Amino acid sequence: MLHAALTEKILGVFFDVYNDLGGGFLESVYQQAMAIALADAGLEVEREAPIEVRFRGRTVGTFRADLVVQRLVLIETKATRTLDGAHERQLLNYLRATKLEVGLLVNFGPHPTFRRRVYHNDRKRREQGPRSSA
């Protein structure tokens, strides 16, 4: 599994933060707590990492990834009752728009839950390749 040891360490931090804070706070509280706890665990963390979305060679928008760890794993945090398909699509779109291949969707809802997704860069290149017109 790509970056398995790193994602395992991140998920350990996620559960530690959840056990310390519990549920009920805003996402921004959990993002900051995760950033602190990840840094305390010796990991490089970037909060609100700006990422451009490009279309036909031009920037069409930007988004901010909640957290990027070790410049390898993108983390999207939620504080909702349950994770749904829209949350997973958001994470996959963020991975598609970057060179990052591994993403974690973590939810600080009533029960701590997470999803791990991988989107390989070779797949991104194939999808963005030239298209012939019909």
For each residue, the residues with C-beta under 8 A, 3 or more apart:
1: 4 7 118
2: 101 102 118 120
3: 6 7 72 73 101 102
4: 1 7 8
5: 8 9
6: 3 9 10 43 69 70 72 73 102
7: 1 3 4 10 11 73 102 104 116
8: 4 5 11 12
9: 5 6 12 13 41 43
10: 6 7 13 14 38 43 69 73 75 104
11: 7 8 14 15 104 106 114
12: 8 9 15 16
13: 9 10 16 17 34 37 38 41 43
14: 10 11 17 18 34 104 106 112 114
15: 11 12 18 19 112
16: 12 13 19 20 37
17: 13 14 20 21 30 33 34 37 108
18: 14 15 21 22 23 108 112
19: 15 16 22
20: 16 17 33
21: 17 18 25 29 30 33 108
22: 18 19
23: 18 79 108 109 110
24: 79
25: 21 29 30 79 108
26: 29 30 79
27: 30 31 66 77 78 79 108
28: 31 32
29: 21 25 26 32 33
30: 17 21 25 26 27 33 34 77 79 108
31: 27 28 34 35 47 66 67 77
32: 28 29 35 36 47
33: 17 20 21 29 30 36 37
34: 13 14 17 30 31 37 38 45 67 75 77 106
35: 31 32 38 39 45 47 67
36: 32 33 39 40
37: 13 16 17 33 34 40 41
38: 10 13 34 35 41 43 45 67 69
39: 35 36 42 43 44 45
40: 36 37
41: 9 13 37 38
42: 39
43: 6 9 10 13 38 39 69 70
44: 39 69 70 71
45: 34 35 38 39 67 68 69
46: 49 65 67 68 71
47: 31 32 35 66 67
48: 64 65 66
49: 46 64 65 67 68 74
50: 62 63 64
51: 62 63 64 65 94 97 98
52: 59 61 62 97
53: 59 60 61 62 63 97
54: 57 58 59 60 97
55: 58 60
56:
57: 54
58: 54 55
59: 52 53 54 62
60: 53 54 55
61: 52 53
62: 50 51 52 53 59
63: 50 51 53 94 97
64: 48 49 50 51
65: 46 48 49 51 68 74 75 76 94 98
66: 27 31 47 48 75 76 77
67: 31 34 35 38 45 46 47 49 74 75 77
68: 45 46 49 65 71 72 73 74 75 100
69: 6 10 38 43 44 45 72 73 75
70: 6 43 44 73
71: 44 46 68 100
72: 3 6 68 69 100 102
73: 3 6 7 10 68 69 70 100 102 103 104
74: 49 65 67 68 91 94 95 98 100 102 103 104
75: 10 34 65 66 67 68 69 103 104 105 106
76: 65 66 87 90 91 94 103 104 105 106
77: 27 30 31 34 66 67 106 107 108
78: 27 83 87 105 106 107 108 109
79: 23 24 25 26 27 30 107 108 109
80: 83 87 107 109
81: 109 110
82: 107 109 113
83: 78 80 87 88 105 107 109 113 115
84: 87 88
85: 88 89
86: 89 90
87: 76 78 80 83 84 90 91 105 107 115
88: 83 84 85 91 92 105 115 117
89: 85 86 92 93
90: 76 86 87 93 94
91: 74 76 87 88 94 95 103 105 115 117
92: 88 89 95 96 103 117 119
93: 89 90 96 97
94: 51 63 65 74 76 90 91 97 98 100 103
95: 74 91 92 98 100 101 102 103 117 118 119
96: 92 93 119 124 127
97: 51 52 53 54 63 93 94
98: 51 65 74 94 95
99: 121
100: 68 71 72 73 74 94 95 103
101: 2 3 95 118 119 120 121
102: 2 3 6 7 72 73 74 95 116 117 118
103: 73 74 75 76 91 92 94 95 100 116 117 118 119
104: 7 10 11 14 73 74 75 76 114 115 116 117
105: 75 76 78 83 87 88 91 114 115 116 117
106: 11 14 34 75 76 77 78 112 113 114
107: 77 78 79 80 82 83 87 112 113 114
108: 17 18 21 23 25 27 30 77 78 79 112
109: 23 78 79 80 81 82 83 112 113
110: 23 81
111:
112: 14 15 18 106 107 108 109
113: 82 83 106 107 109
114: 11 14 104 105 106 107
115: 83 87 88 91 104 105
116: 7 102 103 104 105
117: 88 91 92 95 102 103 104 105
118: 1 2 95 101 102 103
119: 92 95 96 101 103 123 124
120: 2 101 123 124
121: 99 101 124 125
122: 125 126
123: 119 120 126 127
124: 96 119 120 121 127 128
125: 121 122 128 129
126: 122 123 129
127: 96 123 124
128: 124 125
129: 125 126
130:
131:
132:
133:
134:
